[in-house]
């Protein structure tokens, strides 16, 4: 195998004992991508590898990953060792069940999505999968997208239309970066331009930027204080120096509402607690209170509507999984 360029690195679990390989995989992900928790679903069949490429100011990761859950819990502290940046996620195989910014969606091959690596997010992938992650400094990306944070958590089709050139470039990079006819910083600039083309995002007005910043401030407040049962749009609006009506208008412009985001955040955390072995001694009512719900009955109704089953059924359905992992 030819030596990698000096800005490139690679790793494989081949030849390593599984416990050591899993430990190295987790340590690398936590130190390179963000301070994240990685839960491998099938430790006995673990196999993985990665290649990291320098791309001008960008860093591109090409991952062959196992079935796993990846969680970045921003509510637990600061960015940690990770440098704040925007990550472009492109699955080549395997669907990523995603939770970012209070939203849940499936990210499939032929789509990309962006995340901010200091915010909460979670990916569940039920099968071994292949994925490309492009790590982009926000200041660099703003040369191409005036307000990139407004596009977080939104799947973007790169298999057709104006997104297709971006998809084609990502595929070409994945399979042939070592044979690139241009210097890598120029390829990075092409990627930025094609991302702008794929999103069609071209609103440079200062008012648009300000609205986006306010909306994100509100969403981050929900992420940080969702356990507070008294958290309300009136209180958050007052803290932001705006009216409740304007707060609602800002979130409506992003296709959501305060109550929708708050309930989604609380239900996401509750669903995680219900299947956390460390919380098995907690009753459903305790979990409801811990995630900001004052009425366990209301919590149960919302949970059933969101997940199609009661909290107790959700917990019971994961019992065997826990016992196998212990």
DOLOZA-494741 format. One record per residue (C-alpha): x, y, z; residue number from 1; residue in three letters. Coordinates in Angstrom, 1 decimal. Layout:
voza x->X | y->Y | z->Z | resi->NUM | resn->Ala
...
END
This chain:
voza x->0.0 | y->0.0 | z->0.0 | resi->1 | resn->Unk
voza x->1.4 | y->3.4 | z->-1.0 | resi->2 | resn->Unk
voza x->2.3 | y->5.8 | z->1.8 | resi->3 | resn->Unk
voza x->-0.3 | y->8.5 | z->2.6 | resi->4 | resn->Unk
voza x->0.5 | y->12.2 | z->2.1 | resi->5 | resn->Unk
voza x->1.7 | y->13.9 | z->5.3 | resi->6 | resn->Unk
voza x->-1.7 | y->15.5 | z->6.0 | resi->7 | resn->Unk
voza x->-3.4 | y->12.1 | z->5.8 | resi->8 | resn->Unk
voza x->-3.8 | y->9.4 | z->8.4 | resi->9 | resn->Unk
voza x->-5.5 | y->6.0 | z->8.5 | resi->10 | resn->Unk
voza x->-6.5 | y->3.3 | z->11.0 | resi->11 | resn->Unk
voza x->-8.0 | y->-0.2 | z->10.9 | resi->12 | resn->Unk
voza x->-9.3 | y->-2.6 | z->13.5 | resi->13 | resn->Unk
voza x->-7.7 | y->-5.5 | z->11.5 | resi->14 | resn->Unk
voza x->-5.3 | y->-7.5 | z->13.6 | resi->15 | resn->Unk
voza x->-6.4 | y->-5.9 | z->16.9 | resi->16 | resn->Unk
voza x->-8.2 | y->-7.7 | z->19.7 | resi->17 | resn->Unk
voza x->-11.8 | y->-6.5 | z->19.8 | resi->18 | resn->Unk
voza x->-11.7 | y->-4.7 | z->23.2 | resi->19 | resn->Unk
voza x->-8.5 | y->-2.8 | z->22.1 | resi->20 | resn->Unk
voza x->-10.0 | y->-2.0 | z->18.7 | resi->21 | resn->Unk
voza x->-13.3 | y->-0.7 | z->20.2 | resi->22 | resn->Unk
voza x->-11.3 | y->1.4 | z->22.8 | resi->23 | resn->Unk
voza x->-9.1 | y->2.9 | z->20.1 | resi->24 | resn->Unk
voza x->-12.2 | y->3.6 | z->17.9 | resi->25 | resn->Unk
voza x->-14.0 | y->5.4 | z->20.7 | resi->26 | resn->Unk
voza x->-10.9 | y->7.4 | z->21.8 | resi->27 | resn->Unk
voza x->-10.2 | y->8.5 | z->18.2 | resi->28 | resn->Unk
voza x->-13.8 | y->9.6 | z->17.6 | resi->29 | resn->Unk
voza x->-13.9 | y->11.5 | z->20.9 | resi->30 | resn->Unk
voza x->-10.6 | y->13.3 | z->20.3 | resi->31 | resn->Unk
voza x->-11.0 | y->14.0 | z->16.5 | resi->32 | resn->Unk
voza x->-14.7 | y->14.6 | z->16.0 | resi->33 | resn->Unk
voza x->-16.0 | y->15.9 | z->19.3 | resi->34 | resn->Unk
voza x->-16.3 | y->14.7 | z->22.9 | resi->35 | resn->Unk
voza x->-18.9 | y->12.1 | z->22.1 | resi->36 | resn->Unk
voza x->-20.1 | y->8.8 | z->23.5 | resi->37 | resn->Unk
voza x->-19.9 | y->5.8 | z->21.2 | resi->38 | resn->Unk
voza x->-22.0 | y->2.7 | z->21.9 | resi->39 | resn->Unk
voza x->-21.2 | y->-0.2 | z->19.7 | resi->40 | resn->Unk
voza x->-24.2 | y->-2.5 | z->19.2 | resi->41 | resn->Unk
voza x->-22.3 | y->-5.7 | z->18.3 | resi->42 | resn->Unk
voza x->-19.0 | y->-5.7 | z->20.1 | resi->43 | resn->Unk
voza x->-18.4 | y->-9.4 | z->19.2 | resi->44 | resn->Unk
voza x->-18.5 | y->-8.6 | z->15.5 | resi->45 | resn->Unk
voza x->-16.7 | y->-5.2 | z->15.7 | resi->46 | resn->Unk
voza x->-14.9 | y->-4.1 | z->12.5 | resi->47 | resn->Unk
voza x->-14.0 | y->-0.5 | z->11.5 | resi->48 | resn->Unk
voza x->-11.5 | y->1.7 | z->9.7 | resi->49 | resn->Unk
voza x->-11.0 | y->5.3 | z->8.8 | resi->50 | resn->Unk
voza x->-8.9 | y->7.5 | z->6.6 | resi->51 | resn->Unk
voza x->-8.5 | y->11.2 | z->7.4 | resi->52 | resn->Unk
voza x->-7.5 | y->13.7 | z->4.6 | resi->53 | resn->Unk
voza x->-6.3 | y->17.3 | z->4.9 | resi->54 | resn->Unk
voza x->-8.2 | y->19.5 | z->2.4 | resi->55 | resn->Unk
voza x->-6.9 | y->23.0 | z->2.8 | resi->56 | resn->Unk
voza x->-8.5 | y->24.4 | z->6.0 | resi->57 | resn->Unk
voza x->-10.9 | y->21.4 | z->6.0 | resi->58 | resn->Unk
voza x->-10.6 | y->17.9 | z->7.3 | resi->59 | resn->Unk
voza x->-12.3 | y->15.0 | z->5.6 | resi->60 | resn->Unk
voza x->-12.9 | y->11.7 | z->7.3 | resi->61 | resn->Unk
voza x->-13.8 | y->8.6 | z->5.4 | resi->62 | resn->Unk
voza x->-15.3 | y->6.1 | z->7.8 | resi->63 | resn->Unk
voza x->-16.3 | y->2.4 | z->7.6 | resi->64 | resn->Unk
voza x->-18.1 | y->2.1 | z->10.8 | resi->65 | resn->Unk
voza x->-20.0 | y->-0.5 | z->12.8 | resi->66 | resn->Unk
voza x->-23.6 | y->-0.5 | z->13.9 | resi->67 | resn->Unk
voza x->-23.5 | y->2.1 | z->16.7 | resi->68 | resn->Unk
voza x->-25.0 | y->5.0 | z->18.5 | resi->69 | resn->Unk
voza x->-23.0 | y->8.3 | z->18.6 | resi->70 | resn->Unk
voza x->-24.1 | y->10.9 | z->21.1 | resi->71 | resn->Unk
voza x->-22.8 | y->14.5 | z->21.6 | resi->72 | resn->Unk
voza x->-24.5 | y->15.9 | z->24.7 | resi->73 | resn->Unk
voza x->-23.7 | y->19.6 | z->24.7 | resi->74 | resn->Unk
voza x->-25.8 | y->20.1 | z->27.8 | resi->75 | resn->Unk
voza x->-23.1 | y->18.4 | z->29.9 | resi->76 | resn->Unk
voza x->-20.5 | y->21.1 | z->29.3 | resi->77 | resn->Unk
voza x->-18.5 | y->23.1 | z->26.8 | resi->78 | resn->Unk
voza x->-17.0 | y->22.1 | z->23.6 | resi->79 | resn->Unk
voza x->-14.3 | y->20.1 | z->25.4 | resi->80 | resn->Unk
voza x->-11.3 | y->19.3 | z->23.3 | resi->81 | resn->Unk
voza x->-13.2 | y->19.8 | z->20.0 | resi->82 | resn->Unk
voza x->-12.6 | y->23.0 | z->18.0 | resi->83 | resn->Unk
voza x->-16.1 | y->24.4 | z->17.2 | resi->84 | resn->Unk
voza x->-16.8 | y->23.8 | z->13.5 | resi->85 | resn->Unk
voza x->-19.5 | y->22.8 | z->11.1 | resi->86 | resn->Unk
voza x->-19.6 | y->19.1 | z->10.0 | resi->87 | resn->Unk
voza x->-21.1 | y->18.0 | z->6.8 | resi->88 | resn->Unk
voza x->-22.3 | y->14.4 | z->7.1 | resi->89 | resn->Unk
voza x->-22.7 | y->12.3 | z->3.9 | resi->90 | resn->Unk
voza x->-23.7 | y->8.6 | z->4.3 | resi->91 | resn->Unk
voza x->-22.6 | y->6.4 | z->1.4 | resi->92 | resn->Unk
voza x->-24.3 | y->3.3 | z->2.8 | resi->93 | resn->Unk
voza x->-26.6 | y->2.8 | z->5.8 | resi->94 | resn->Unk
voza x->-29.4 | y->5.2 | z->7.1 | resi->95 | resn->Unk
voza x->-28.5 | y->7.4 | z->10.1 | resi->96 | resn->Unk
voza x->-31.4 | y->7.9 | z->12.4 | resi->97 | resn->Unk
voza x->-30.6 | y->11.4 | z->13.5 | resi->98 | resn->Unk
voza x->-31.5 | y->13.8 | z->16.3 | resi->99 | resn->Unk
voza x->-30.2 | y->17.3 | z->16.1 | resi->100 | resn->Unk
voza x->-31.5 | y->20.6 | z->17.4 | resi->101 | resn->Unk
voza x->-34.7 | y->18.9 | z->18.7 | resi->102 | resn->Unk
voza x->-35.5 | y->17.3 | z->15.4 | resi->103 | resn->Unk
voza x->-35.4 | y->13.6 | z->14.4 | resi->104 | resn->Unk
voza x->-35.0 | y->12.5 | z->10.8 | resi->105 | resn->Unk
voza x->-33.4 | y->9.7 | z->8.8 | resi->106 | resn->Unk
voza x->-30.3 | y->10.7 | z->6.8 | resi->107 | resn->Unk
voza x->-29.9 | y->8.4 | z->3.9 | resi->108 | resn->Unk
voza x->-27.4 | y->7.9 | z->1.1 | resi->109 | resn->Unk
voza x->-27.9 | y->10.6 | z->-1.5 | resi->110 | resn->Unk
voza x->-28.4 | y->13.2 | z->1.2 | resi->111 | resn->Unk
voza x->-26.1 | y->15.4 | z->3.4 | resi->112 | resn->Unk
voza x->-26.8 | y->17.3 | z->6.6 | resi->113 | resn->Unk
voza x->-24.8 | y->19.8 | z->8.6 | resi->114 | resn->Unk
voza x->-24.3 | y->19.9 | z->12.3 | resi->115 | resn->Unk
voza x->-22.4 | y->22.2 | z->14.7 | resi->116 | resn->Unk
voza x->-20.1 | y->20.0 | z->16.7 | resi->117 | resn->Unk
voza x->-20.6 | y->21.6 | z->20.1 | resi->118 | resn->Unk
voza x->-24.4 | y->21.2 | z->20.0 | resi->119 | resn->Unk
voza x->-26.3 | y->18.1 | z->21.1 | resi->120 | resn->Unk
voza x->-26.8 | y->15.5 | z->18.4 | resi->121 | resn->Unk
voza x->-27.3 | y->11.7 | z->18.1 | resi->122 | resn->Unk
voza x->-26.9 | y->9.2 | z->15.3 | resi->123 | resn->Unk
voza x->-28.2 | y->5.6 | z->15.5 | resi->124 | resn->Unk
voza x->-27.1 | y->3.3 | z->12.7 | resi->125 | resn->Unk
voza x->-28.5 | y->-0.3 | z->12.9 | resi->126 | resn->Unk
voza x->-26.0 | y->-1.8 | z->10.4 | resi->127 | resn->Unk
voza x->-22.3 | y->-1.4 | z->9.4 | resi->128 | resn->Unk
voza x->-22.1 | y->1.7 | z->7.2 | resi->129 | resn->Unk
voza x->-19.8 | y->4.0 | z->5.2 | resi->130 | resn->Unk
voza x->-19.9 | y->7.7 | z->5.8 | resi->131 | resn->Unk
voza x->-17.9 | y->10.8 | z->4.8 | resi->132 | resn->Unk
voza x->-17.6 | y->13.7 | z->7.3 | resi->133 | resn->Unk
voza x->-16.2 | y->17.1 | z->6.2 | resi->134 | resn->Unk
voza x->-15.1 | y->19.2 | z->9.1 | resi->135 | resn->Unk
voza x->-15.3 | y->22.9 | z->8.2 | resi->136 | resn->Unk
voza x->-14.3 | y->26.0 | z->10.2 | resi->137 | resn->Unk
voza x->-17.4 | y->28.2 | z->10.5 | resi->138 | resn->Unk
voza x->-15.5 | y->31.3 | z->9.4 | resi->139 | resn->Unk
voza x->-14.3 | y->29.5 | z->6.3 | resi->140 | resn->Unk
voza x->-17.8 | y->28.3 | z->5.5 | resi->141 | resn->Unk
voza x->-19.3 | y->31.7 | z->5.9 | resi->142 | resn->Unk
voza x->-17.5 | y->32.8 | z->2.7 | resi->143 | resn->Unk
voza x->-19.8 | y->30.5 | z->0.9 | resi->144 | resn->Unk
voza x->-22.9 | y->30.5 | z->3.1 | resi->145 | resn->Unk
voza x->-23.7 | y->33.8 | z->4.8 | resi->146 | resn->Unk
voza x->-25.5 | y->32.1 | z->7.7 | resi->147 | resn->Unk
voza x->-24.6 | y->28.4 | z->7.7 | resi->148 | resn->Unk
voza x->-26.1 | y->27.8 | z->11.2 | resi->149 | resn->Unk
voza x->-29.6 | y->28.4 | z->9.7 | resi->150 | resn->Unk
voza x->-29.1 | y->25.2 | z->7.6 | resi->151 | resn->Unk
voza x->-28.3 | y->22.8 | z->10.4 | resi->152 | resn->Unk
voza x->-30.3 | y->19.6 | z->10.9 | resi->153 | resn->Unk
voza x->-31.8 | y->19.8 | z->7.4 | resi->154 | resn->Unk
voza x->-31.3 | y->16.9 | z->5.0 | resi->155 | resn->Unk
voza x->-30.2 | y->18.1 | z->1.6 | resi->156 | resn->Unk
voza x->-30.6 | y->16.0 | z->-1.5 | resi->157 | resn->Unk
voza x->-27.4 | y->15.6 | z->-3.4 | resi->158 | resn->Unk
voza x->-28.5 | y->12.9 | z->-5.8 | resi->159 | resn->Unk
voza x->-30.4 | y->15.2 | z->-8.3 | resi->160 | resn->Unk
voza x->-30.9 | y->18.7 | z->-9.4 | resi->161 | resn->Unk
voza x->-28.5 | y->21.4 | z->-8.2 | resi->162 | resn->Unk
voza x->-27.4 | y->19.2 | z->-5.3 | resi->163 | resn->Unk
voza x->-26.0 | y->16.5 | z->-7.7 | resi->164 | resn->Unk
voza x->-22.7 | y->18.3 | z->-8.4 | resi->165 | resn->Unk
voza x->-22.0 | y->18.3 | z->-4.7 | resi->166 | resn->Unk
voza x->-22.8 | y->14.6 | z->-4.4 | resi->167 | resn->Unk
voza x->-20.6 | y->13.8 | z->-7.4 | resi->168 | resn->Unk
voza x->-17.7 | y->15.7 | z->-5.9 | resi->169 | resn->Unk
voza x->-18.0 | y->13.9 | z->-2.5 | resi->170 | resn->Unk
voza x->-18.1 | y->10.6 | z->-4.3 | resi->171 | resn->Unk
voza x->-15.0 | y->11.5 | z->-6.4 | resi->172 | resn->Unk
voza x->-13.1 | y->12.7 | z->-3.3 | resi->173 | resn->Unk
voza x->-14.0 | y->9.4 | z->-1.5 | resi->174 | resn->Unk
voza x->-12.5 | y->7.3 | z->-4.2 | resi->175 | resn->Unk
voza x->-9.8 | y->9.4 | z->-5.9 | resi->176 | resn->Unk
voza x->-8.5 | y->12.2 | z->-3.8 | resi->177 | resn->Unk
voza x->-4.9 | y->10.9 | z->-4.2 | resi->178 | resn->Unk
voza x->-5.3 | y->11.4 | z->-7.9 | resi->179 | resn->Unk
voza x->-6.7 | y->14.9 | z->-7.8 | resi->180 | resn->Unk
voza x->-5.7 | y->17.2 | z->-10.7 | resi->181 | resn->Unk
voza x->-5.8 | y->20.4 | z->-8.5 | resi->182 | resn->Unk
voza x->-4.3 | y->21.3 | z->-5.1 | resi->183 | resn->Unk
voza x->-6.5 | y->20.3 | z->-2.2 | resi->184 | resn->Unk
voza x->-7.3 | y->23.9 | z->-1.0 | resi->185 | resn->Unk
voza x->-8.8 | y->24.6 | z->-4.5 | resi->186 | resn->Unk
voza x->-10.9 | y->21.4 | z->-4.2 | resi->187 | resn->Unk
voza x->-12.1 | y->22.7 | z->-0.8 | resi->188 | resn->Unk
voza x->-13.2 | y->25.9 | z->-2.4 | resi->189 | resn->Unk
voza x->-15.1 | y->24.0 | z->-5.0 | resi->190 | resn->Unk
voza x->-16.8 | y->22.0 | z->-2.3 | resi->191 | resn->Unk
voza x->-17.9 | y->25.3 | z->-0.6 | resi->192 | resn->Unk
voza x->-19.3 | y->26.7 | z->-3.8 | resi->193 | resn->Unk
voza x->-21.2 | y->23.5 | z->-4.6 | resi->194 | resn->Unk
voza x->-22.6 | y->23.4 | z->-1.1 | resi->195 | resn->Unk
voza x->-24.0 | y->26.9 | z->-1.6 | resi->196 | resn->Unk
voza x->-25.4 | y->25.8 | z->-4.9 | resi->197 | resn->Unk
voza x->-27.0 | y->22.7 | z->-3.4 | resi->198 | resn->Unk
voza x->-28.7 | y->24.7 | z->-0.6 | resi->199 | resn->Unk
voza x->-29.7 | y->27.7 | z->-2.7 | resi->200 | resn->Unk
voza x->-29.0 | y->29.8 | z->0.4 | resi->201 | resn->Unk
voza x->-28.1 | y->33.3 | z->-0.6 | resi->202 | resn->Unk
voza x->-29.7 | y->35.8 | z->1.9 | resi->203 | resn->Unk
voza x->-26.9 | y->38.1 | z->2.9 | resi->204 | resn->Unk
voza x->-29.0 | y->40.7 | z->4.6 | resi->205 | resn->Unk
voza x->-27.9 | y->41.6 | z->8.2 | resi->206 | resn->Unk
voza x->-31.5 | y->41.3 | z->9.3 | resi->207 | resn->Unk
voza x->-31.6 | y->37.7 | z->8.1 | resi->208 | resn->Unk
voza x->-28.4 | y->36.9 | z->10.0 | resi->209 | resn->Unk
voza x->-29.8 | y->38.5 | z->13.1 | resi->210 | resn->Unk
voza x->-33.0 | y->36.6 | z->13.0 | resi->211 | resn->Unk
voza x->-31.1 | y->33.3 | z->12.5 | resi->212 | resn->Unk
voza x->-28.9 | y->34.1 | z->15.5 | resi->213 | resn->Unk
voza x->-31.9 | y->34.8 | z->17.7 | resi->214 | resn->Unk
voza x->-33.6 | y->31.6 | z->16.7 | resi->215 | resn->Unk
voza x->-30.5 | y->29.6 | z->17.4 | resi->216 | resn->Unk
voza x->-30.2 | y->31.3 | z->20.8 | resi->217 | resn->Unk
voza x->-33.7 | y->30.3 | z->21.6 | resi->218 | resn->Unk
voza x->-33.1 | y->26.7 | z->20.6 | resi->219 | resn->Unk
voza x->-29.9 | y->26.5 | z->22.6 | resi->220 | resn->Unk
voza x->-31.7 | y->27.8 | z->25.6 | resi->221 | resn->Unk
voza x->-34.3 | y->25.0 | z->25.2 | resi->222 | resn->Unk
voza x->-31.4 | y->22.4 | z->24.9 | resi->223 | resn->Unk
voza x->-29.8 | y->23.7 | z->28.0 | resi->224 | resn->Unk
voza x->-32.8 | y->24.3 | z->30.3 | resi->225 | resn->Unk
voza x->-35.3 | y->21.7 | z->29.1 | resi->226 | resn->Unk
voza x->-35.4 | y->20.1 | z->32.6 | resi->227 | resn->Unk
voza x->-36.8 | y->23.3 | z->34.1 | resi->228 | resn->Unk
voza x->-40.6 | y->22.8 | z->34.3 | resi->229 | resn->Unk
voza x->-41.1 | y->26.5 | z->34.4 | resi->230 | resn->Unk
voza x->-39.3 | y->27.2 | z->31.1 | resi->231 | resn->Unk
voza x->-41.7 | y->29.2 | z->29.0 | resi->232 | resn->Unk
voza x->-41.7 | y->31.2 | z->25.8 | resi->233 | resn->Unk
voza x->-42.5 | y->34.3 | z->27.8 | resi->234 | resn->Unk
voza x->-39.4 | y->33.9 | z->30.0 | resi->235 | resn->Unk
voza x->-37.0 | y->33.1 | z->27.1 | resi->236 | resn->Unk
voza x->-38.4 | y->36.0 | z->25.1 | resi->237 | resn->Unk
voza x->-37.8 | y->38.4 | z->28.0 | resi->238 | resn->Unk
voza x->-34.3 | y->37.0 | z->28.5 | resi->239 | resn->Unk
voza x->-33.6 | y->37.6 | z->24.8 | resi->240 | resn->Unk
voza x->-35.1 | y->41.1 | z->24.9 | resi->241 | resn->Unk
voza x->-37.9 | y->40.4 | z->22.4 | resi->242 | resn->Unk
voza x->-41.6 | y->39.9 | z->22.6 | resi->243 | resn->Unk
voza x->-43.3 | y->36.4 | z->22.9 | resi->244 | resn->Unk
voza x->-44.9 | y->37.1 | z->19.5 | resi->245 | resn->Unk
voza x->-41.6 | y->37.8 | z->17.8 | resi->246 | resn->Unk
voza x->-40.1 | y->34.7 | z->19.4 | resi->247 | resn->Unk
voza x->-42.9 | y->32.6 | z->17.9 | resi->248 | resn->Unk
voza x->-42.4 | y->34.3 | z->14.5 | resi->249 | resn->Unk
voza x->-38.7 | y->33.5 | z->14.6 | resi->250 | resn->Unk
voza x->-39.3 | y->29.8 | z->15.2 | resi->251 | resn->Unk
voza x->-42.2 | y->29.6 | z->12.8 | resi->252 | resn->Unk
voza x->-39.7 | y->30.9 | z->10.1 | resi->253 | resn->Unk
voza x->-37.7 | y->27.7 | z->10.8 | resi->254 | resn->Unk
voza x->-40.8 | y->25.5 | z->10.6 | resi->255 | resn->Unk
voza x->-41.2 | y->24.9 | z->14.3 | resi->256 | resn->Unk
voza x->-42.5 | y->26.4 | z->17.6 | resi->257 | resn->Unk
voza x->-41.4 | y->26.8 | z->21.2 | resi->258 | resn->Unk
voza x->-43.7 | y->24.1 | z->22.5 | resi->259 | resn->Unk
voza x->-42.8 | y->21.7 | z->19.7 | resi->260 | resn->Unk
voza x->-39.0 | y->22.1 | z->20.3 | resi->261 | resn->Unk
voza x->-39.3 | y->21.9 | z->24.1 | resi->262 | resn->Unk
voza x->-41.5 | y->18.7 | z->24.0 | resi->263 | resn->Unk
voza x->-39.2 | y->17.1 | z->21.4 | resi->264 | resn->Unk
voza x->-36.1 | y->17.8 | z->23.5 | resi->265 | resn->Unk
voza x->-37.7 | y->16.5 | z->26.7 | resi->266 | resn->Unk
voza x->-39.1 | y->13.3 | z->24.9 | resi->267 | resn->Unk
voza x->-35.7 | y->12.6 | z->23.3 | resi->268 | resn->Unk
voza x->-34.0 | y->12.8 | z->26.7 | resi->269 | resn->Unk
voza x->-36.7 | y->10.7 | z->28.3 | resi->270 | resn->Unk
voza x->-36.4 | y->8.0 | z->25.7 | resi->271 | resn->Unk
voza x->-32.7 | y->7.8 | z->26.3 | resi->272 | resn->Unk
voza x->-33.1 | y->7.7 | z->30.1 | resi->273 | resn->Unk
voza x->-35.7 | y->4.9 | z->29.8 | resi->274 | resn->Unk
voza x->-33.2 | y->2.6 | z->28.1 | resi->275 | resn->Unk
voza x->-30.2 | y->3.7 | z->30.1 | resi->276 | resn->Unk
voza x->-29.1 | y->0.9 | z->32.5 | resi->277 | resn->Unk
voza x->-28.0 | y->3.4 | z->35.0 | resi->278 | resn->Unk
voza x->-31.6 | y->4.7 | z->35.3 | resi->279 | resn->Unk
voza x->-33.4 | y->1.4 | z->35.5 | resi->280 | resn->Unk
voza x->-34.3 | y->2.1 | z->39.2 | resi->281 | resn->Unk
voza x->-36.2 | y->5.2 | z->38.2 | resi->282 | resn->Unk
voza x->-39.9 | y->5.0 | z->37.7 | resi->283 | resn->Unk
voza x->-41.6 | y->6.4 | z->34.6 | resi->284 | resn->Unk
voza x->-43.0 | y->9.2 | z->36.7 | resi->285 | resn->Unk
voza x->-39.4 | y->10.0 | z->38.0 | resi->286 | resn->Unk
voza x->-38.1 | y->10.2 | z->34.4 | resi->287 | resn->Unk
voza x->-41.0 | y->12.5 | z->33.5 | resi->288 | resn->Unk
voza x->-40.1 | y->14.8 | z->36.3 | resi->289 | resn->Unk
voza x->-36.4 | y->14.7 | z->35.5 | resi->290 | resn->Unk
voza x->-37.1 | y->15.8 | z->31.9 | resi->291 | resn->Unk
voza x->-39.3 | y->18.7 | z->32.8 | resi->292 | resn->Unk
voza x->-42.8 | y->17.2 | z->32.8 | resi->293 | resn->Unk
voza x->-44.9 | y->17.9 | z->35.8 | resi->294 | resn->Unk
voza x->-47.8 | y->15.6 | z->34.8 | resi->295 | resn->Unk
voza x->-46.7 | y->12.0 | z->34.2 | resi->296 | resn->Unk
voza x->-50.0 | y->11.3 | z->32.4 | resi->297 | resn->Unk
voza x->-49.4 | y->14.1 | z->29.9 | resi->298 | resn->Unk
voza x->-45.9 | y->12.8 | z->29.5 | resi->299 | resn->Unk
voza x->-47.2 | y->9.3 | z->28.7 | resi->300 | resn->Unk
voza x->-49.7 | y->10.7 | z->26.1 | resi->301 | resn->Unk
voza x->-47.0 | y->12.7 | z->24.3 | resi->302 | resn->Unk
voza x->-44.6 | y->9.8 | z->24.4 | resi->303 | resn->Unk
voza x->-47.1 | y->7.4 | z->22.9 | resi->304 | resn->Unk
voza x->-47.9 | y->10.0 | z->20.2 | resi->305 | resn->Unk
voza x->-44.2 | y->10.5 | z->19.4 | resi->306 | resn->Unk
voza x->-42.9 | y->6.9 | z->19.6 | resi->307 | resn->Unk
voza x->-46.1 | y->4.8 | z->19.0 | resi->308 | resn->Unk
voza x->-45.9 | y->3.1 | z->22.5 | resi->309 | resn->Unk
voza x->-46.0 | y->3.9 | z->26.2 | resi->310 | resn->Unk
voza x->-42.8 | y->4.7 | z->28.1 | resi->311 | resn->Unk
voza x->-43.1 | y->1.4 | z->29.9 | resi->312 | resn->Unk
voza x->-43.3 | y->-0.5 | z->26.6 | resi->313 | resn->Unk
voza x->-40.3 | y->1.4 | z->25.3 | resi->314 | resn->Unk
voza x->-38.3 | y->0.5 | z->28.3 | resi->315 | resn->Unk
voza x->-39.4 | y->-3.2 | z->28.2 | resi->316 | resn->Unk
voza x->-38.5 | y->-3.5 | z->24.5 | resi->317 | resn->Unk
voza x->-34.9 | y->-2.7 | z->25.3 | resi->318 | resn->Unk
voza x->-34.5 | y->-4.9 | z->28.4 | resi->319 | resn->Unk
voza x->-32.9 | y->-7.8 | z->26.5 | resi->320 | resn->Unk
voza x->-30.5 | y->-5.5 | z->24.7 | resi->321 | resn->Unk
voza x->-29.2 | y->-4.2 | z->28.0 | resi->322 | resn->Unk
voza x->-28.8 | y->-7.7 | z->29.5 | resi->323 | resn->Unk
voza x->-26.8 | y->-8.8 | z->26.5 | resi->324 | resn->Unk
voza x->-24.4 | y->-5.7 | z->26.8 | resi->325 | resn->Unk
voza x->-23.8 | y->-6.1 | z->30.5 | resi->326 | resn->Unk
END
